[in-house]
Amino acid sequence: MHSFDVVIVGAGAAGLFCAGVAGQLGLKVLVLDHSEKVAEKIRISGGGRSNFTNLDVSAANFISENPRFAKSALSRYTPADFIGLVKKHGIAFHEKHKGQLFCDRSAEDLIAMLLAECAAGGVERWQPCAVKALRFLASSAHGISASSYEIDSDRGTIHCAAVVIATGGLSIPKIGATDFGYRIAKQFDLPVVTPRPALVPLTFDEAAWAPFAELSGLSLPVDIATGAKKNSMSFREDLLFTHRGLSGPGVLQISSYWAEGTPIRLNLAPTVDLAQHLTQAKGSSRKRIANELAGIVPSRLADTWVAQGQAWGHDWQRPVNEASDKALNALAERLSRWELTPTGTEGYRKAEVTAGGVDTKVLSSQTMESKQPGLFFIGEVMDVTGWLGGYNFQWAWASAFACAHGLAARLKTL
């Protein structure tokens, strides 16, 4: 039988970082993963350059049934702390947009850094190696702690004092995502907030969307919102039209807050008072309405929009100076408050993350240990979901760091 202080299941961002920190704190650590590759989500994120954190991170950038849960870990391991590690390893990076930091060269640099940190901590890694069963033992024959575990794996049985589940969620199944973490939680009677795709494109009824499907590939900045007034959420980000619906940063952000059966609201010209602009144009321009609009929104959108006028009860296929005030006001209202109800999302296949997960009410915000002694959960498998823009990676680093220190304190190497 193999023996370790800690077994970490999952060789992604959170798992590798936790392993490196725990190993360097003096623990004997093993990382297991059913996949041959490590950190695939890091590798494919940010167009291959990995948006590894954000300069401005707080608990307000995360969704959870317990929104305060993330505060402690985020305050104890900040973006500045991770940036310091990146600099220590000589990885060049840049800020792209709204505090989002990316590797200059490749996400592979970040993966190499995590593996180097693991090596510095003497971490063992078995890949590919699946977990077949996990058993809790009431007491430790090794005297390490009052509890311990046995794991049946592809490479034999392992004894350990603590287990860390860092297996992520259900998003992007093609890179190996599974429900393993949720199954382990349920095995030990730990509640799971129903998982759902998040940071995901939205889809619409095919027939209703047909007039806009031809806009596929068109991008523009918008204000996007969802929810009732009391709990409304809004973002100003780019929107991307697709054949089946809407994507782009703005839609990915709002998708995490969108509830099935409810509408989203779009302002397609957020920096312009459209009603005022069209009223002024009526007195000074002879351009067709579509041409007038093309100075504010992309011409393809302007053409498609005015073509819908008849379906919405208005004639917008005329010069702006010949249009009625009522028609122009209706046009301005439609463009600045387009309300439409998605029929669904593109699902886990296109979702960047999974919302929901292991309920934080049974986890310690200080150490990530669950009510099941010696069983820890970190990263995306928990009910903590960040915004688009490096927040989910920062949660991986912060929760992993808190967990590693919790493990060291529990197993008395600190």
C-alpha positions as CSV (number, residue, x, y, z in Angstrom):
1,M,0.0,0.0,0.0
2,H,1.2,3.5,-0.8
3,S,1.1,6.2,1.9
4,F,0.9,10.0,1.7
5,D,-0.1,12.8,3.9
6,V,-2.4,14.3,1.3
7,V,-3.9,13.0,-2.0
8,I,-5.2,15.7,-4.3
9,V,-7.6,14.5,-7.0
10,G,-7.4,16.8,-10.0
11,A,-4.3,18.2,-11.8
12,G,-5.9,21.5,-12.8
13,A,-5.1,25.0,-11.7
14,A,-6.3,24.6,-8.1
15,G,-5.0,21.1,-7.6
16,L,-1.5,21.8,-8.9
17,F,-1.2,25.0,-7.0
18,C,-2.4,23.4,-3.8
19,A,0.0,20.6,-4.2
20,G,3.0,22.9,-4.7
21,V,2.2,25.0,-1.7
22,A,1.4,22.0,0.6
23,G,4.5,20.2,-0.5
24,Q,6.7,23.2,0.3
25,L,5.0,23.4,3.7
26,G,6.4,19.9,4.4
27,L,3.6,17.6,3.5
28,K,4.0,14.4,1.4
29,V,1.6,15.0,-1.5
30,L,0.3,12.9,-4.3
31,V,-1.7,14.4,-7.2
32,L,-4.0,12.0,-9.2
33,D,-5.8,12.7,-12.4
34,H,-7.7,10.4,-14.8
35,S,-6.3,12.5,-17.7
36,E,-2.8,12.2,-19.2
37,K,-2.5,16.0,-19.5
38,V,-2.4,18.6,-16.7
39,A,-4.2,21.9,-16.5
40,E,-6.0,21.8,-19.8
41,K,-8.2,24.7,-18.8
42,I,-5.2,26.9,-18.3
43,R,-3.8,25.7,-21.7
44,I,-6.9,26.6,-23.7
45,S,-8.0,29.8,-21.8
46,G,-7.5,33.3,-23.1
47,G,-6.8,32.2,-26.6
48,G,-3.8,30.1,-25.4
49,R,-2.4,32.9,-23.3
50,S,-4.4,32.3,-20.1
51,N,-6.2,35.2,-18.3
52,F,-4.6,34.1,-15.1
53,T,-6.0,36.8,-12.7
54,N,-7.4,40.2,-12.5
55,L,-5.9,43.3,-10.8
56,D,-9.2,44.1,-9.1
57,V,-10.7,41.2,-7.2
58,S,-13.3,41.1,-4.5
59,A,-16.1,38.8,-3.3
60,A,-18.5,41.0,-5.3
61,N,-17.0,39.4,-8.5
62,F,-18.3,36.0,-7.5
63,I,-21.7,34.2,-7.5
64,S,-22.6,31.8,-4.6
65,E,-25.6,31.0,-2.4
66,N,-23.2,32.3,0.3
67,P,-21.6,35.4,-1.4
68,R,-19.5,36.2,1.8
69,F,-17.8,32.8,1.8
70,A,-15.0,33.7,-0.7
71,K,-13.9,36.8,1.3
72,S,-11.5,35.2,3.6
73,A,-9.5,33.2,1.1
74,L,-9.4,36.0,-1.5
75,S,-8.0,38.4,1.2
76,R,-5.3,35.9,2.2
77,Y,-4.0,35.2,-1.3
78,T,-4.4,38.2,-3.5
79,P,-3.7,38.9,-7.2
80,A,-0.5,40.7,-6.1
81,D,0.6,37.5,-4.4
82,F,0.1,35.4,-7.6
83,I,1.7,38.1,-9.7
84,G,4.7,37.9,-7.5
85,L,5.0,34.2,-8.2
86,V,4.6,34.8,-11.9
87,K,7.4,37.4,-11.8
88,K,9.6,35.1,-9.7
89,H,9.4,32.5,-12.6
90,G,10.3,35.2,-15.1
91,I,7.0,35.0,-17.0
92,A,6.2,38.1,-19.0
93,F,2.6,39.2,-18.9
94,H,0.4,42.2,-19.8
95,E,-2.9,43.8,-18.9
96,K,-5.4,43.5,-21.8
97,H,-8.7,44.9,-20.6
98,K,-10.3,45.9,-17.3
99,G,-7.5,44.5,-15.2
100,Q,-7.3,41.2,-17.0
101,L,-3.7,39.8,-17.0
102,F,-2.5,37.5,-19.7
103,C,0.8,35.7,-20.4
104,D,2.8,37.4,-23.2
105,R,4.0,34.2,-24.8
106,S,1.9,31.2,-23.8
107,A,-0.3,29.6,-21.1
108,E,2.3,26.8,-21.2
109,D,4.6,29.1,-19.2
110,L,2.1,29.2,-16.4
111,I,1.7,25.4,-16.4
112,A,5.5,25.0,-16.3
113,M,5.5,27.3,-13.3
114,L,2.9,25.2,-11.4
115,L,4.8,22.0,-12.2
116,A,8.1,23.6,-11.0
117,E,6.4,24.6,-7.8
118,C,5.2,21.0,-7.4
119,A,8.7,19.8,-8.0
120,A,10.1,22.2,-5.4
121,G,7.6,20.6,-2.9
122,G,8.6,17.0,-3.8
123,V,5.0,16.3,-5.1
124,E,4.4,13.0,-6.8
125,R,2.0,12.9,-9.7
126,W,0.3,9.9,-11.1
127,Q,-1.3,10.4,-14.6
128,P,-3.4,9.0,-16.1
129,C,-4.7,7.4,-12.9
130,A,-8.4,7.1,-12.1
131,V,-9.9,6.9,-8.6
132,K,-12.1,3.8,-8.3
133,A,-13.2,4.2,-4.7
134,L,-12.6,6.4,-1.6
135,R,-13.1,5.1,1.9
136,F,-13.1,7.0,5.2
137,L,-11.3,5.3,8.1
138,A,-12.4,6.3,11.6
139,S,-8.8,6.4,13.0
140,S,-5.3,6.5,11.6
141,A,-3.0,3.6,12.2
142,H,-0.1,6.0,11.4
143,G,-0.9,8.4,14.2
144,I,-1.0,11.3,11.7
145,S,-4.5,12.4,12.5
146,A,-7.8,11.2,14.0
147,S,-9.1,10.3,10.6
148,S,-7.7,8.9,7.4
149,Y,-8.7,7.6,4.0
150,E,-8.0,4.7,1.6
151,I,-8.2,5.3,-2.1
152,D,-8.4,2.5,-4.7
153,S,-6.7,3.7,-7.8
154,D,-5.5,2.4,-11.1
155,R,-2.1,2.1,-9.6
156,G,-3.1,0.4,-6.3
157,T,-4.4,1.3,-2.9
158,I,-3.3,4.5,-1.2
159,H,-3.5,5.5,2.4
160,C,-3.6,9.2,3.4
161,A,-4.6,11.5,6.2
162,A,-6.5,13.9,4.0
163,V,-8.1,14.2,0.6
164,V,-8.5,17.3,-1.6
165,I,-11.1,17.3,-4.4
166,A,-10.0,19.6,-7.1
167,T,-11.8,18.1,-10.0
168,G,-13.6,21.1,-11.3
169,G,-17.1,21.2,-12.8
170,L,-18.9,19.9,-15.9
171,S,-17.9,22.6,-18.4
172,I,-15.9,21.6,-21.5
173,P,-16.3,17.8,-21.3
174,K,-13.9,17.3,-24.3
175,I,-11.0,18.2,-21.9
176,G,-12.1,15.6,-19.4
177,A,-14.7,17.3,-17.2
178,T,-16.7,14.9,-15.0
179,D,-19.1,14.9,-12.1
180,F,-16.6,13.1,-9.8
181,G,-16.4,15.9,-7.2
182,Y,-20.2,16.0,-6.8
183,R,-20.3,12.2,-6.5
184,I,-17.8,12.3,-3.7
185,A,-19.7,15.0,-1.9
186,K,-22.9,13.0,-2.1
187,Q,-21.1,9.9,-0.9
188,F,-20.3,11.7,2.3
189,D,-23.8,13.3,2.5
190,L,-22.5,16.8,1.7
191,P,-25.1,19.0,-0.1
192,V,-24.5,20.1,-3.7
193,V,-26.1,23.3,-5.2
194,T,-27.5,22.2,-8.5
195,P,-24.7,22.7,-11.2
196,R,-25.5,24.7,-14.3
197,P,-23.5,26.1,-17.2
198,A,-22.1,29.6,-16.6
199,L,-20.2,32.1,-18.7
200,V,-22.0,30.5,-21.6
201,P,-23.6,31.8,-24.9
202,L,-27.4,32.2,-24.9
203,T,-29.7,30.6,-27.6
204,F,-33.1,31.6,-29.0
205,D,-36.0,30.0,-30.8
206,E,-34.8,29.3,-34.3
207,A,-37.8,30.9,-36.1
208,A,-37.8,34.0,-33.9
209,W,-34.0,34.4,-34.3
210,A,-34.0,33.9,-38.1
211,P,-33.9,37.7,-38.9
212,F,-30.8,38.1,-36.7
213,A,-28.9,34.9,-37.6
214,E,-27.5,36.7,-40.7
215,L,-25.7,39.0,-38.3
216,S,-23.5,36.1,-37.1
217,G,-20.0,37.3,-36.4
218,L,-21.0,40.9,-35.8
219,S,-19.7,42.4,-32.5
220,L,-20.5,45.7,-30.8
221,P,-20.4,47.2,-27.3
222,V,-23.7,47.1,-25.4
223,D,-25.3,47.4,-22.0
224,I,-26.8,44.1,-21.0
225,A,-29.0,43.4,-18.0
226,T,-31.2,40.7,-16.5
227,G,-33.3,40.3,-13.4
228,A,-36.0,42.3,-11.7
229,K,-35.2,45.8,-10.4
230,K,-34.3,44.7,-6.9
231,N,-31.8,42.1,-8.0
232,S,-31.0,43.3,-11.5
233,M,-27.5,42.8,-12.8
234,S,-25.9,44.6,-15.7
235,F,-22.6,44.9,-17.6
236,R,-21.2,47.1,-20.3
237,E,-19.2,44.7,-22.6
238,D,-19.0,43.5,-26.2
239,L,-21.9,41.5,-27.7
240,L,-21.4,38.9,-30.5
241,F,-24.2,37.7,-32.7
242,T,-24.1,34.0,-33.6
243,H,-26.2,31.7,-35.8
244,R,-28.1,30.4,-32.8
245,G,-28.2,33.5,-30.5
246,L,-25.8,35.7,-28.6
247,S,-22.3,35.4,-27.2
248,G,-19.3,37.7,-26.5
249,P,-18.1,38.9,-23.1
250,G,-21.3,40.8,-22.2
251,V,-23.5,37.7,-22.8
252,L,-21.1,35.4,-21.0
253,Q,-21.2,37.7,-18.0
254,I,-24.9,38.0,-17.8
255,S,-25.5,34.3,-18.5
256,S,-24.3,33.5,-14.9
257,Y,-27.2,35.6,-13.6
258,W,-29.8,34.7,-16.1
259,A,-32.7,32.5,-15.0
260,E,-34.5,30.2,-17.4
261,G,-37.7,31.8,-18.7
262,T,-36.7,35.4,-17.9
263,P,-35.7,38.1,-20.4
264,I,-32.5,39.9,-21.0
265,R,-32.4,43.6,-21.8
266,L,-30.0,45.2,-24.3
267,N,-29.0,48.7,-25.1
268,L,-27.4,48.5,-28.5
269,A,-26.2,52.1,-28.5
270,P,-25.2,52.7,-24.8
271,T,-23.2,55.9,-25.3
272,V,-25.9,57.7,-27.4
273,D,-29.3,59.3,-26.5
274,L,-30.9,57.7,-29.6
275,A,-34.3,59.6,-29.3
276,Q,-32.5,62.9,-29.2
277,H,-30.1,62.0,-32.0
278,L,-33.0,60.9,-34.3
279,T,-35.1,63.9,-33.5
280,Q,-32.2,66.2,-34.4
281,A,-31.4,64.2,-37.6
282,K,-35.1,64.6,-38.7
283,G,-34.6,68.3,-38.8
284,S,-31.2,68.3,-40.6
285,S,-30.8,65.1,-42.6
286,R,-32.3,63.5,-45.7
287,K,-30.5,60.2,-45.2
288,R,-32.5,57.0,-45.0
289,I,-33.0,55.9,-41.4
290,A,-30.7,52.9,-41.8
291,N,-27.9,55.2,-43.1
292,E,-28.5,57.5,-40.2
293,L,-28.3,54.6,-37.7
294,A,-25.1,53.3,-39.4
295,G,-23.3,56.3,-37.8
296,I,-24.1,54.8,-34.4
297,V,-24.3,51.1,-34.8
298,P,-22.7,48.7,-37.4
299,S,-24.4,49.1,-40.8
300,R,-25.4,45.4,-41.0
301,L,-27.2,45.8,-37.7
302,A,-28.9,49.1,-38.9
303,D,-30.1,47.4,-42.1
304,T,-31.4,44.3,-40.3
305,W,-33.1,46.5,-37.6
306,V,-35.0,48.8,-39.9
307,A,-36.1,45.8,-41.9
308,Q,-37.9,44.5,-38.8
309,G,-39.9,47.7,-38.5
310,Q,-43.0,46.3,-40.3
311,A,-43.1,43.3,-38.1
312,W,-43.0,45.6,-35.1
313,G,-45.7,47.9,-36.5
314,H,-43.5,50.7,-37.9
315,D,-42.2,51.9,-41.2
316,W,-38.5,52.6,-40.8
317,Q,-37.7,52.1,-44.5
318,R,-37.7,55.8,-45.4
319,P,-35.6,59.0,-45.1
320,V,-35.4,60.1,-41.5
321,N,-36.9,63.5,-42.3
322,E,-40.1,61.8,-43.6
323,A,-40.5,59.6,-40.5
324,S,-43.1,60.3,-37.9
325,D,-41.9,61.2,-34.4
326,K,-43.8,58.2,-33.1
327,A,-41.9,55.9,-35.5
328,L,-38.5,57.4,-34.6
329,N,-39.2,57.2,-30.8
330,A,-40.3,53.6,-31.2
331,L,-37.0,52.9,-33.1
332,A,-35.0,54.6,-30.3
333,E,-36.9,52.6,-27.6
334,R,-36.4,49.3,-29.4
335,L,-32.6,49.8,-29.9
336,S,-32.0,51.1,-26.4
337,R,-34.2,48.6,-24.6
338,W,-34.4,45.4,-26.7
339,E,-36.0,42.9,-24.4
340,L,-35.8,39.2,-25.5
341,T,-36.1,35.9,-23.8
342,P,-33.5,33.2,-24.4
343,T,-34.7,29.6,-24.8
344,G,-31.6,28.2,-23.3
345,T,-27.8,28.1,-23.4
346,E,-25.1,26.4,-25.5
347,G,-24.6,24.1,-22.5
348,Y,-21.5,22.7,-20.8
349,R,-19.9,22.1,-24.3
350,K,-19.4,25.9,-24.6
351,A,-19.6,27.0,-21.0
352,E,-16.3,28.4,-19.6
353,V,-17.3,27.4,-16.0
354,T,-19.9,25.5,-14.0
355,A,-22.0,27.5,-11.5
356,G,-23.3,25.7,-8.4
357,G,-21.3,22.8,-6.8
358,V,-20.5,21.7,-3.3
359,D,-22.5,23.8,-0.9
360,T,-20.2,26.2,1.0
361,K,-22.3,26.0,4.1
362,V,-20.6,22.6,4.8
363,L,-17.1,24.0,4.1
364,S,-14.7,26.1,6.2
365,S,-14.0,29.5,4.6
366,Q,-10.6,29.4,6.3
367,T,-9.3,26.0,5.2
368,M,-11.8,24.6,2.6
369,E,-12.3,21.5,4.8
370,S,-15.7,20.0,4.7
371,K,-17.8,18.7,7.6
372,Q,-16.5,15.3,6.7
373,P,-13.1,15.3,8.6
374,G,-10.1,15.5,6.4
375,L,-12.0,16.0,3.1
376,F,-11.4,19.3,1.4
377,F,-12.8,20.9,-1.8
378,I,-11.1,23.7,-3.8
379,G,-11.7,25.6,-7.1
380,E,-14.6,25.2,-9.4
381,V,-16.1,22.1,-7.8
382,M,-17.4,24.4,-5.0
383,D,-20.4,26.8,-5.2
384,V,-18.2,29.8,-6.0
385,T,-18.2,31.1,-9.5
386,G,-16.3,34.2,-10.7
387,W,-17.0,36.7,-13.5
388,L,-15.3,36.5,-16.8
389,G,-11.9,38.1,-16.7
390,G,-9.5,36.0,-14.6
391,Y,-11.6,35.8,-11.5
392,N,-12.1,32.0,-11.6
393,F,-8.4,31.4,-11.8
394,Q,-7.8,33.8,-8.8
395,W,-10.4,31.7,-6.9
396,A,-8.4,28.6,-7.8
397,W,-5.2,30.1,-6.5
398,A,-6.8,31.6,-3.3
399,S,-8.9,28.5,-2.3
400,A,-5.9,26.2,-3.0
401,F,-3.6,28.4,-0.9
402,A,-6.1,28.5,2.0
403,C,-6.5,24.7,1.7
404,A,-2.7,24.0,1.7
405,H,-2.2,26.0,4.8
406,G,-5.3,24.3,6.4
407,L,-3.7,21.0,5.6
408,A,-0.4,21.9,7.1
409,A,-2.0,23.2,10.3
410,R,-4.2,20.0,10.5
411,L,-1.3,17.7,10.0
412,K,1.0,19.8,12.2
413,T,3.7,20.8,9.8
414,L,3.2,24.5,10.4
